[in-house]
Amino acid sequence: MSNPIADPGHGHSPAAWTAVIIMLVGIAVGTTAFFLNVPWLVWSCVVVVVIGLIVGFVLAKVGYGVNGPKYTAKEH
């Protein structure tokens, strides 16, 4: 029962953090715009969320992903 579950290490990279932060900002602003009934801002935030996904993918391909050469794992 004392065997710890190994951490797969997913999501602990600059690429993942950058993508998530961009997408969270887009979702937060988009939700507020939806509540305030500002349709153009809602759709702009949808574009921001997609841009966040693309930025994360590009950063991972450039080497800032979990197994990338520019990423150094940190001890927990």
PDB file with SEQRES, HELIX, SHEET and CRYST1 records, atoms N, CA, C and O in Angstrom:
SEQRES   1 A   76  MET SER ASN PRO ILE ALA ASP PRO GLY HIS GLY HIS SER          
SEQRES   2 A   76  PRO ALA ALA TRP THR ALA VAL ILE ILE MET LEU VAL GLY          
SEQRES   3 A   76  ILE ALA VAL GLY THR THR ALA PHE PHE LEU ASN VAL PRO          
SEQRES   4 A   76  TRP LEU VAL TRP SER CYS VAL VAL VAL VAL VAL ILE GLY          
SEQRES   5 A   76  LEU ILE VAL GLY PHE VAL LEU ALA LYS VAL GLY TYR GLY          
SEQRES   6 A   76  VAL ASN GLY PRO LYS TYR THR ALA LYS GLU HIS                  
HELIX    1 AA1 PRO A   14  PHE A   35  1                                  22    
HELIX    2 AA2 PRO A   39  LEU A   59  1                                  21    
HELIX    3 AA3 ALA A   60  TYR A   64  3                                   5    
CRYST1    1.000    1.000    1.000  90.00  90.00  90.00 P 1           1          
ATOM      1  N   MET A   1       0.800  -1.186   0.000  1.00  0.00           N  
ATOM      2  CA  MET A   1       0.000   0.000   0.000  1.00  0.00           C  
ATOM      3  C   MET A   1       0.853   1.264   0.000  1.00  0.00           C  
ATOM      4  O   MET A   1       0.327   2.348  -0.252  1.00  0.00           O  
ATOM      5  N   SER A   2       2.137   1.161   0.271  1.00  0.00           N  
ATOM      6  CA  SER A   2       2.961   2.354   0.351  1.00  0.00           C  
ATOM      7  C   SER A   2       3.684   2.670  -0.948  1.00  0.00           C  
ATOM      8  O   SER A   2       4.573   3.521  -0.957  1.00  0.00           O  
ATOM      9  N   ASN A   3       3.330   2.013  -2.041  1.00  0.00           N  
ATOM     10  CA  ASN A   3       3.948   2.301  -3.332  1.00  0.00           C  
ATOM     11  C   ASN A   3       3.375   3.597  -3.895  1.00  0.00           C  
ATOM     12  O   ASN A   3       2.190   3.663  -4.220  1.00  0.00           O  
ATOM     13  N   PRO A   4       4.203   4.618  -4.010  1.00  0.00           N  
ATOM     14  CA  PRO A   4       3.680   5.871  -4.579  1.00  0.00           C  
ATOM     15  C   PRO A   4       3.456   5.723  -6.081  1.00  0.00           C  
ATOM     16  O   PRO A   4       4.186   5.007  -6.767  1.00  0.00           O  
ATOM     17  N   ILE A   5       2.469   6.391  -6.558  1.00  0.00           N  
ATOM     18  CA  ILE A   5       2.180   6.388  -7.988  1.00  0.00           C  
ATOM     19  C   ILE A   5       3.176   7.312  -8.661  1.00  0.00           C  
ATOM     20  O   ILE A   5       3.347   8.460  -8.250  1.00  0.00           O  
ATOM     21  N   ALA A   6       3.827   6.814  -9.690  1.00  0.00           N  
ATOM     22  CA  ALA A   6       4.836   7.610 -10.394  1.00  0.00           C  
ATOM     23  C   ALA A   6       4.170   8.770 -11.125  1.00  0.00           C  
ATOM     24  O   ALA A   6       3.133   8.605 -11.767  1.00  0.00           O  
ATOM     25  N   ASP A   7       4.780   9.938 -11.016  1.00  0.00           N  
ATOM     26  CA  ASP A   7       4.279  11.125 -11.697  1.00  0.00           C  
ATOM     27  C   ASP A   7       4.713  11.071 -13.157  1.00  0.00           C  
ATOM     28  O   ASP A   7       5.912  11.033 -13.433  1.00  0.00           O  
ATOM     29  N   PRO A   8       3.769  11.067 -14.100  1.00  0.00           N  
ATOM     30  CA  PRO A   8       4.162  10.969 -15.503  1.00  0.00           C  
ATOM     31  C   PRO A   8       4.846  12.233 -16.026  1.00  0.00           C  
ATOM     32  O   PRO A   8       5.473  12.193 -17.085  1.00  0.00           O  
ATOM     33  N   GLY A   9       4.738  13.340 -15.313  1.00  0.00           N  
ATOM     34  CA  GLY A   9       5.435  14.555 -15.712  1.00  0.00           C  
ATOM     35  C   GLY A   9       4.727  15.372 -16.773  1.00  0.00           C  
ATOM     36  O   GLY A   9       5.313  16.310 -17.313  1.00  0.00           O  
ATOM     37  N   HIS A  10       3.503  15.047 -17.083  1.00  0.00           N  
ATOM     38  CA  HIS A  10       2.808  15.825 -18.104  1.00  0.00           C  
ATOM     39  C   HIS A  10       2.334  17.158 -17.535  1.00  0.00           C  
ATOM     40  O   HIS A  10       1.855  17.233 -16.404  1.00  0.00           O  
ATOM     41  N   GLY A  11       2.473  18.186 -18.325  1.00  0.00           N  
ATOM     42  CA  GLY A  11       1.977  19.488 -17.943  1.00  0.00           C  
ATOM     43  C   GLY A  11       2.936  20.351 -17.155  1.00  0.00           C  
ATOM     44  O   GLY A  11       2.599  21.483 -16.808  1.00  0.00           O  
ATOM     45  N   HIS A  12       4.119  19.848 -16.865  1.00  0.00           N  
ATOM     46  CA  HIS A  12       5.077  20.627 -16.080  1.00  0.00           C  
ATOM     47  C   HIS A  12       6.165  21.173 -16.984  1.00  0.00           C  
ATOM     48  O   HIS A  12       7.349  20.918 -16.763  1.00  0.00           O  
ATOM     49  N   SER A  13       5.774  21.916 -17.991  1.00  0.00           N  
ATOM     50  CA  SER A  13       6.744  22.481 -18.927  1.00  0.00           C  
ATOM     51  C   SER A  13       6.342  23.909 -19.255  1.00  0.00           C  
ATOM     52  O   SER A  13       5.178  24.282 -19.104  1.00  0.00           O  
ATOM     53  N   PRO A  14       7.300  24.708 -19.703  1.00  0.00           N  
ATOM     54  CA  PRO A  14       6.952  26.083 -20.097  1.00  0.00           C  
ATOM     55  C   PRO A  14       5.902  26.125 -21.206  1.00  0.00           C  
ATOM     56  O   PRO A  14       5.063  27.026 -21.230  1.00  0.00           O  
ATOM     57  N   ALA A  15       5.941  25.170 -22.109  1.00  0.00           N  
ATOM     58  CA  ALA A  15       4.950  25.138 -23.197  1.00  0.00           C  
ATOM     59  C   ALA A  15       3.546  24.932 -22.635  1.00  0.00           C  
ATOM     60  O   ALA A  15       2.608  25.619 -23.039  1.00  0.00           O  
ATOM     61  N   ALA A  16       3.401  23.997 -21.714  1.00  0.00           N  
ATOM     62  CA  ALA A  16       2.088  23.711 -21.146  1.00  0.00           C  
ATOM     63  C   ALA A  16       1.586  24.877 -20.296  1.00  0.00           C  
ATOM     64  O   ALA A  16       0.426  25.271 -20.409  1.00  0.00           O  
ATOM     65  N   TRP A  17       2.446  25.426 -19.455  1.00  0.00           N  
ATOM     66  CA  TRP A  17       2.044  26.546 -18.611  1.00  0.00           C  
ATOM     67  C   TRP A  17       1.632  27.751 -19.446  1.00  0.00           C  
ATOM     68  O   TRP A  17       0.631  28.399 -19.141  1.00  0.00           O  
ATOM     69  N   THR A  18       2.385  28.059 -20.487  1.00  0.00           N  
ATOM     70  CA  THR A  18       2.067  29.209 -21.333  1.00  0.00           C  
ATOM     71  C   THR A  18       0.718  29.003 -22.019  1.00  0.00           C  
ATOM     72  O   THR A  18      -0.112  29.911 -22.051  1.00  0.00           O  
ATOM     73  N   ALA A  19       0.505  27.813 -22.564  1.00  0.00           N  
ATOM     74  CA  ALA A  19      -0.759  27.521 -23.243  1.00  0.00           C  
ATOM     75  C   ALA A  19      -1.939  27.627 -22.284  1.00  0.00           C  
ATOM     76  O   ALA A  19      -2.965  28.217 -22.623  1.00  0.00           O  
ATOM     77  N   VAL A  20      -1.797  27.065 -21.102  1.00  0.00           N  
ATOM     78  CA  VAL A  20      -2.897  27.080 -20.135  1.00  0.00           C  
ATOM     79  C   VAL A  20      -3.202  28.494 -19.664  1.00  0.00           C  
ATOM     80  O   VAL A  20      -4.371  28.856 -19.529  1.00  0.00           O  
ATOM     81  N   ILE A  21      -2.183  29.295 -19.413  1.00  0.00           N  
ATOM     82  CA  ILE A  21      -2.418  30.673 -18.960  1.00  0.00           C  
ATOM     83  C   ILE A  21      -3.137  31.488 -20.034  1.00  0.00           C  
ATOM     84  O   ILE A  21      -4.077  32.224 -19.734  1.00  0.00           O  
ATOM     85  N   ILE A  22      -2.694  31.356 -21.280  1.00  0.00           N  
ATOM     86  CA  ILE A  22      -3.360  32.086 -22.377  1.00  0.00           C  
ATOM     87  C   ILE A  22      -4.813  31.650 -22.498  1.00  0.00           C  
ATOM     88  O   ILE A  22      -5.706  32.484 -22.644  1.00  0.00           O  
ATOM     89  N   MET A  23      -5.050  30.338 -22.438  1.00  0.00           N  
ATOM     90  CA  MET A  23      -6.414  29.840 -22.584  1.00  0.00           C  
ATOM     91  C   MET A  23      -7.293  30.219 -21.390  1.00  0.00           C  
ATOM     92  O   MET A  23      -8.476  30.507 -21.567  1.00  0.00           O  
ATOM     93  N   LEU A  24      -6.734  30.224 -20.181  1.00  0.00           N  
ATOM     94  CA  LEU A  24      -7.519  30.634 -19.015  1.00  0.00           C  
ATOM     95  C   LEU A  24      -7.927  32.098 -19.085  1.00  0.00           C  
ATOM     96  O   LEU A  24      -9.047  32.449 -18.714  1.00  0.00           O  
ATOM     97  N   VAL A  25      -7.035  32.947 -19.554  1.00  0.00           N  
ATOM     98  CA  VAL A  25      -7.382  34.359 -19.715  1.00  0.00           C  
ATOM     99  C   VAL A  25      -8.496  34.506 -20.745  1.00  0.00           C  
ATOM    100  O   VAL A  25      -9.448  35.258 -20.535  1.00  0.00           O  
ATOM    101  N   GLY A  26      -8.376  33.786 -21.858  1.00  0.00           N  
ATOM    102  CA  GLY A  26      -9.418  33.837 -22.881  1.00  0.00           C  
ATOM    103  C   GLY A  26     -10.761  33.355 -22.368  1.00  0.00           C  
ATOM    104  O   GLY A  26     -11.795  33.948 -22.675  1.00  0.00           O  
ATOM    105  N   ILE A  27     -10.753  32.279 -21.586  1.00  0.00           N  
ATOM    106  CA  ILE A  27     -12.002  31.743 -21.050  1.00  0.00           C  
ATOM    107  C   ILE A  27     -12.603  32.692 -20.014  1.00  0.00           C  
ATOM    108  O   ILE A  27     -13.815  32.906 -19.996  1.00  0.00           O  
ATOM    109  N   ALA A  28     -11.758  33.260 -19.151  1.00  0.00           N  
ATOM    110  CA  ALA A  28     -12.267  34.172 -18.120  1.00  0.00           C  
ATOM    111  C   ALA A  28     -12.885  35.429 -18.738  1.00  0.00           C  
ATOM    112  O   ALA A  28     -13.984  35.838 -18.362  1.00  0.00           O  
ATOM    113  N   VAL A  29     -12.175  36.030 -19.682  1.00  0.00           N  
ATOM    114  CA  VAL A  29     -12.704  37.229 -20.332  1.00  0.00           C  
ATOM    115  C   VAL A  29     -13.926  36.879 -21.179  1.00  0.00           C  
ATOM    116  O   VAL A  29     -14.901  37.631 -21.208  1.00  0.00           O  
ATOM    117  N   GLY A  30     -13.875  35.746 -21.864  1.00  0.00           N  
ATOM    118  CA  GLY A  30     -15.009  35.318 -22.687  1.00  0.00           C  
ATOM    119  C   GLY A  30     -16.255  35.043 -21.866  1.00  0.00           C  
ATOM    120  O   GLY A  30     -17.364  35.365 -22.292  1.00  0.00           O  
ATOM    121  N   THR A  31     -16.083  34.451 -20.697  1.00  0.00           N  
ATOM    122  CA  THR A  31     -17.227  34.196 -19.820  1.00  0.00           C  
ATOM    123  C   THR A  31     -17.841  35.500 -19.329  1.00  0.00           C  
ATOM    124  O   THR A  31     -19.063  35.640 -19.280  1.00  0.00           O  
ATOM    125  N   THR A  32     -16.994  36.443 -18.970  1.00  0.00           N  
ATOM    126  CA  THR A  32     -17.488  37.756 -18.550  1.00  0.00           C  
ATOM    127  C   THR A  32     -18.206  38.461 -19.700  1.00  0.00           C  
ATOM    128  O   THR A  32     -19.257  39.070 -19.501  1.00  0.00           O  
ATOM    129  N   ALA A  33     -17.639  38.376 -20.891  1.00  0.00           N  
ATOM    130  CA  ALA A  33     -18.276  38.998 -22.060  1.00  0.00           C  
ATOM    131  C   ALA A  33     -19.612  38.334 -22.380  1.00  0.00           C  
ATOM    132  O   ALA A  33     -20.559  39.008 -22.786  1.00  0.00           O  
ATOM    133  N   PHE A  34     -19.691  37.025 -22.200  1.00  0.00           N  
ATOM    134  CA  PHE A  34     -20.953  36.316 -22.425  1.00  0.00           C  
ATOM    135  C   PHE A  34     -22.007  36.791 -21.431  1.00  0.00           C  
ATOM    136  O   PHE A  34     -23.160  37.018 -21.795  1.00  0.00           O  
ATOM    137  N   PHE A  35     -21.596  36.938 -20.165  1.00  0.00           N  
ATOM    138  CA  PHE A  35     -22.504  37.410 -19.130  1.00  0.00           C  
ATOM    139  C   PHE A  35     -22.993  38.829 -19.415  1.00  0.00           C  
ATOM    140  O   PHE A  35     -24.152  39.159 -19.165  1.00  0.00           O  
ATOM    141  N   LEU A  36     -22.084  39.671 -19.947  1.00  0.00           N  
ATOM    142  CA  LEU A  36     -22.436  41.062 -20.251  1.00  0.00           C  
ATOM    143  C   LEU A  36     -23.050  41.230 -21.646  1.00  0.00           C  
ATOM    144  O   LEU A  36     -23.359  42.348 -22.056  1.00  0.00           O  
ATOM    145  N   ASN A  37     -23.224  40.131 -22.367  1.00  0.00           N  
ATOM    146  CA  ASN A  37     -23.846  40.120 -23.693  1.00  0.00           C  
ATOM    147  C   ASN A  37     -23.063  40.972 -24.693  1.00  0.00           C  
ATOM    148  O   ASN A  37     -23.605  41.896 -25.300  1.00  0.00           O  
ATOM    149  N   VAL A  38     -21.782  40.646 -24.850  1.00  0.00           N  
ATOM    150  CA  VAL A  38     -20.912  41.306 -25.824  1.00  0.00           C  
ATOM    151  C   VAL A  38     -20.413  40.224 -26.793  1.00  0.00           C  
ATOM    152  O   VAL A  38     -19.321  39.683 -26.612  1.00  0.00           O  
ATOM    153  N   PRO A  39     -21.215  39.911 -27.819  1.00  0.00           N  
ATOM    154  CA  PRO A  39     -20.898  38.774 -28.687  1.00  0.00           C  
ATOM    155  C   PRO A  39     -19.543  38.864 -29.402  1.00  0.00           C  
ATOM    156  O   PRO A  39     -18.856  37.852 -29.535  1.00  0.00           O  
ATOM    157  N   TRP A  40     -19.153  40.049 -29.859  1.00  0.00           N  
ATOM    158  CA  TRP A  40     -17.885  40.152 -30.585  1.00  0.00           C  
ATOM    159  C   TRP A  40     -16.708  39.818 -29.672  1.00  0.00           C  
ATOM    160  O   TRP A  40     -15.714  39.253 -30.127  1.00  0.00           O  
ATOM    161  N   LEU A  41     -16.811  40.161 -28.392  1.00  0.00           N  
ATOM    162  CA  LEU A  41     -15.736  39.850 -27.451  1.00  0.00           C  
ATOM    163  C   LEU A  41     -15.716  38.358 -27.109  1.00  0.00           C  
ATOM    164  O   LEU A  41     -14.649  37.782 -26.898  1.00  0.00           O  
ATOM    165  N   VAL A  42     -16.879  37.745 -27.054  1.00  0.00           N  
ATOM    166  CA  VAL A  42     -16.949  36.296 -26.823  1.00  0.00           C  
ATOM    167  C   VAL A  42     -16.226  35.566 -27.941  1.00  0.00           C  
ATOM    168  O   VAL A  42     -15.419  34.674 -27.678  1.00  0.00           O  
ATOM    169  N   TRP A  43     -16.505  35.933 -29.189  1.00  0.00           N  
ATOM    170  CA  TRP A  43     -15.867  35.255 -30.320  1.00  0.00           C  
ATOM    171  C   TRP A  43     -14.382  35.594 -30.412  1.00  0.00           C  
ATOM    172  O   TRP A  43     -13.587  34.770 -30.864  1.00  0.00           O  
ATOM    173  N   SER A  44     -14.003  36.791 -29.991  1.00  0.00           N  
ATOM    174  CA  SER A  44     -12.586  37.135 -29.942  1.00  0.00           C  
ATOM    175  C   SER A  44     -11.860  36.259 -28.925  1.00  0.00           C  
ATOM    176  O   SER A  44     -10.720  35.850 -29.146  1.00  0.00           O  
ATOM    177  N   CYS A  45     -12.520  35.981 -27.830  1.00  0.00           N  
ATOM    178  CA  CYS A  45     -11.913  35.131 -26.810  1.00  0.00           C  
ATOM    179  C   CYS A  45     -11.832  33.676 -27.255  1.00  0.00           C  
ATOM    180  O   CYS A  45     -10.924  32.954 -26.843  1.00  0.00           O  
ATOM    181  N   VAL A  46     -12.756  33.245 -28.080  1.00  0.00           N  
ATOM    182  CA  VAL A  46     -12.644  31.901 -28.669  1.00  0.00           C  
ATOM    183  C   VAL A  46     -11.371  31.824 -29.514  1.00  0.00           C  
ATOM    184  O   VAL A  46     -10.659  30.820 -29.486  1.00  0.00           O  
ATOM    185  N   VAL A  47     -11.094  32.878 -30.254  1.00  0.00           N  
ATOM    186  CA  VAL A  47      -9.866  32.943 -31.054  1.00  0.00           C  
ATOM    187  C   VAL A  47      -8.645  32.934 -30.141  1.00  0.00           C  
ATOM    188  O   VAL A  47      -7.646  32.290 -30.461  1.00  0.00           O  
ATOM    189  N   VAL A  48      -8.705  33.634 -29.010  1.00  0.00           N  
ATOM    190  CA  VAL A  48      -7.579  33.652 -28.064  1.00  0.00           C  
ATOM    191  C   VAL A  48      -7.321  32.254 -27.505  1.00  0.00           C  
ATOM    192  O   VAL A  48      -6.166  31.863 -27.340  1.00  0.00           O  
ATOM    193  N   VAL A  49      -8.360  31.508 -27.215  1.00  0.00           N  
ATOM    194  CA  VAL A  49      -8.194  30.140 -26.713  1.00  0.00           C  
ATOM    195  C   VAL A  49      -7.515  29.271 -27.773  1.00  0.00           C  
ATOM    196  O   VAL A  49      -6.620  28.491 -27.449  1.00  0.00           O  
ATOM    197  N   VAL A  50      -7.925  29.396 -29.014  1.00  0.00           N  
ATOM    198  CA  VAL A  50      -7.292  28.631 -30.094  1.00  0.00           C  
ATOM    199  C   VAL A  50      -5.836  29.056 -30.268  1.00  0.00           C  
ATOM    200  O   VAL A  50      -4.968  28.215 -30.504  1.00  0.00           O  
ATOM    201  N   ILE A  51      -5.566  30.350 -30.151  1.00  0.00           N  
ATOM    202  CA  ILE A  51      -4.185  30.840 -30.235  1.00  0.00           C  
ATOM    203  C   ILE A  51      -3.341  30.250 -29.101  1.00  0.00           C  
ATOM    204  O   ILE A  51      -2.184  29.889 -29.316  1.00  0.00           O  
ATOM    205  N   GLY A  52      -3.909  30.150 -27.903  1.00  0.00           N  
ATOM    206  CA  GLY A  52      -3.200  29.538 -26.786  1.00  0.00           C  
ATOM    207  C   GLY A  52      -2.833  28.099 -27.063  1.00  0.00           C  
ATOM    208  O   GLY A  52      -1.738  27.656 -26.716  1.00  0.00           O  
ATOM    209  N   LEU A  53      -3.736  27.367 -27.684  1.00  0.00           N  
ATOM    210  CA  LEU A  53      -3.459  25.980 -28.061  1.00  0.00           C  
ATOM    211  C   LEU A  53      -2.334  25.911 -29.076  1.00  0.00           C  
ATOM    212  O   LEU A  53      -1.450  25.061 -28.972  1.00  0.00           O  
ATOM    213  N   ILE A  54      -2.362  26.797 -30.051  1.00  0.00           N  
ATOM    214  CA  ILE A  54      -1.323  26.819 -31.085  1.00  0.00           C  
ATOM    215  C   ILE A  54       0.028  27.214 -30.481  1.00  0.00           C  
ATOM    216  O   ILE A  54       1.055  26.627 -30.822  1.00  0.00           O  
ATOM    217  N   VAL A  55       0.030  28.202 -29.589  1.00  0.00           N  
ATOM    218  CA  VAL A  55       1.280  28.635 -28.950  1.00  0.00           C  
ATOM    219  C   VAL A  55       1.893  27.487 -28.150  1.00  0.00           C  
ATOM    220  O   VAL A  55       3.103  27.271 -28.213  1.00  0.00           O  
ATOM    221  N   GLY A  56       1.085  26.760 -27.410  1.00  0.00           N  
ATOM    222  CA  GLY A  56       1.585  25.617 -26.654  1.00  0.00           C  
ATOM    223  C   GLY A  56       2.166  24.550 -27.554  1.00  0.00           C  
ATOM    224  O   GLY A  56       3.209  23.977 -27.240  1.00  0.00           O  
ATOM    225  N   PHE A  57       1.511  24.273 -28.666  1.00  0.00           N  
ATOM    226  CA  PHE A  57       1.993  23.274 -29.621  1.00  0.00           C  
ATOM    227  C   PHE A  57       3.321  23.715 -30.230  1.00  0.00           C  
ATOM    228  O   PHE A  57       4.254  22.918 -30.337  1.00  0.00           O  
ATOM    229  N   VAL A  58       3.404  24.985 -30.630  1.00  0.00           N  
ATOM    230  CA  VAL A  58       4.637  25.502 -31.239  1.00  0.00           C  
ATOM    231  C   VAL A  58       5.787  25.486 -30.232  1.00  0.00           C  
ATOM    232  O   VAL A  58       6.902  25.094 -30.576  1.00  0.00           O  
ATOM    233  N   LEU A  59       5.528  25.908 -28.990  1.00  0.00           N  
ATOM    234  CA  LEU A  59       6.581  25.886 -27.979  1.00  0.00           C  
ATOM    235  C   LEU A  59       7.055  24.461 -27.692  1.00  0.00           C  
ATOM    236  O   LEU A  59       8.244  24.238 -27.463  1.00  0.00           O  
ATOM    237  N   ALA A  60       6.147  23.512 -27.704  1.00  0.00           N  
ATOM    238  CA  ALA A  60       6.546  22.115 -27.497  1.00  0.00           C  
ATOM    239  C   ALA A  60       7.421  21.626 -28.651  1.00  0.00           C  
ATOM    240  O   ALA A  60       8.399  20.912 -28.430  1.00  0.00           O  
ATOM    241  N   LYS A  61       7.077  22.005 -29.866  1.00  0.00           N  
ATOM    242  CA  LYS A  61       7.865  21.585 -31.030  1.00  0.00           C  
ATOM    243  C   LYS A  61       9.230  22.272 -31.069  1.00  0.00           C  
ATOM    244  O   LYS A  61      10.194  21.702 -31.579  1.00  0.00           O  
ATOM    245  N   VAL A  62       9.317  23.492 -30.535  1.00  0.00           N  
ATOM    246  CA  VAL A  62      10.580  24.223 -30.523  1.00  0.00           C  
ATOM    247  C   VAL A  62      11.531  23.647 -29.469  1.00  0.00           C  
ATOM    248  O   VAL A  62      12.744  23.841 -29.558  1.00  0.00           O  
ATOM    249  N   GLY A  63      10.989  22.943 -28.476  1.00  0.00           N  
ATOM    250  CA  GLY A  63      11.842  22.304 -27.487  1.00  0.00           C  
ATOM    251  C   GLY A  63      11.507  22.615 -26.054  1.00  0.00           C  
ATOM    252  O   GLY A  63      12.232  22.193 -25.154  1.00  0.00           O  
ATOM    253  N   TYR A  64      10.436  23.337 -25.809  1.00  0.00           N  
ATOM    254  CA  TYR A  64      10.063  23.694 -24.447  1.00  0.00           C  
ATOM    255  C   TYR A  64       8.997  22.766 -23.865  1.00  0.00           C  
ATOM    256  O   TYR A  64       8.408  23.075 -22.829  1.00  0.00           O  
ATOM    257  N   GLY A  65       8.749  21.649 -24.511  1.00  0.00           N  
ATOM    258  CA  GLY A  65       7.821  20.651 -23.999  1.00  0.00           C  
ATOM    259  C   GLY A  65       8.492  19.778 -22.956  1.00  0.00           C  
ATOM    260  O   GLY A  65       9.658  19.992 -22.625  1.00  0.00           O  
ATOM    261  N   VAL A  66       7.769  18.793 -22.434  1.00  0.00           N  
ATOM    262  CA  VAL A  66       8.274  17.937 -21.362  1.00  0.00           C  
ATOM    263  C   VAL A  66       9.548  17.208 -21.765  1.00  0.00           C  
ATOM    264  O   VAL A  66      10.485  17.144 -20.969  1.00  0.00           O  
ATOM    265  N   ASN A  67       9.613  16.671 -22.941  1.00  0.00           N  
ATOM    266  CA  ASN A  67      10.797  15.926 -23.373  1.00  0.00           C  
ATOM    267  C   ASN A  67      11.691  16.727 -24.309  1.00  0.00           C  
ATOM    268  O   ASN A  67      12.558  16.156 -24.970  1.00  0.00           O  
ATOM    269  N   GLY A  68      11.496  18.024 -24.375  1.00  0.00           N  
ATOM    270  CA  GLY A  68      12.278  18.865 -25.280  1.00  0.00           C  
ATOM    271  C   GLY A  68      13.675  19.150 -24.763  1.00  0.00           C  
ATOM    272  O   GLY A  68      13.927  19.052 -23.562  1.00  0.00           O  
ATOM    273  N   PRO A  69      14.576  19.498 -25.653  1.00  0.00           N  
ATOM    274  CA  PRO A  69      15.962  19.758 -25.247  1.00  0.00           C  
ATOM    275  C   PRO A  69      16.144  21.036 -24.425  1.00  0.00           C  
ATOM    276  O   PRO A  69      17.151  21.176 -23.731  1.00  0.00           O  
ATOM    277  N   LYS A  70      15.200  21.959 -24.490  1.00  0.00           N  
ATOM    278  CA  LYS A  70      15.326  23.215 -23.750  1.00  0.00           C  
ATOM    279  C   LYS A  70      14.616  23.171 -22.398  1.00  0.00           C  
ATOM    280  O   LYS A  70      14.581  24.167 -21.676  1.00  0.00           O  
ATOM    281  N   TYR A  71      14.058  22.021 -22.064  1.00  0.00           N  
ATOM    282  CA  TYR A  71      13.321  21.865 -20.813  1.00  0.00           C  
ATOM    283  C   TYR A  71      14.175  21.100 -19.805  1.00  0.00           C  
ATOM    284  O   TYR A  71      14.744  20.058 -20.128  1.00  0.00           O  
ATOM    285  N   THR A  72      14.258  21.620 -18.590  1.00  0.00           N  
ATOM    286  CA  THR A  72      14.946  20.903 -17.521  1.00  0.00           C  
ATOM    287  C   THR A  72      13.935  20.606 -16.429  1.00  0.00           C  
ATOM    288  O   THR A  72      13.269  21.507 -15.918  1.00  0.00           O  
ATOM    289  N   ALA A  73      13.830  19.344 -16.082  1.00  0.00           N  
ATOM    290  CA  ALA A  73      12.872  18.928 -15.055  1.00  0.00           C  
ATOM    291  C   ALA A  73      13.335  19.416 -13.687  1.00  0.00           C  
ATOM    292  O   ALA A  73      14.532  19.455 -13.401  1.00  0.00           O  
ATOM    293  N   LYS A  74      12.382  19.785 -12.854  1.00  0.00           N  
ATOM    294  CA  LYS A  74      12.670  20.250 -11.510  1.00  0.00           C  
ATOM    295  C   LYS A  74      12.286  19.169 -10.516  1.00  0.00           C  
ATOM    296  O   LYS A  74      11.307  18.452 -10.722  1.00  0.00           O  
ATOM    297  N   GLU A  75      13.040  19.049  -9.456  1.00  0.00           N  
ATOM    298  CA  GLU A  75      12.716  18.100  -8.402  1.00  0.00           C  
ATOM    299  C   GLU A  75      11.519  18.604  -7.616  1.00  0.00           C  
ATOM    300  O   GLU A  75      11.364  19.809  -7.413  1.00  0.00           O  
ATOM    301  N   HIS A  76      10.680  17.688  -7.178  1.00  0.00           N  
ATOM    302  CA  HIS A  76       9.511  18.059  -6.400  1.00  0.00           C  
ATOM    303  C   HIS A  76       9.814  17.969  -4.944  1.00  0.00           C  
ATOM    304  O   HIS A  76       8.947  18.245  -4.115  1.00  0.00           O  
TER     305      HIS A  76                                                      
END                                                                             
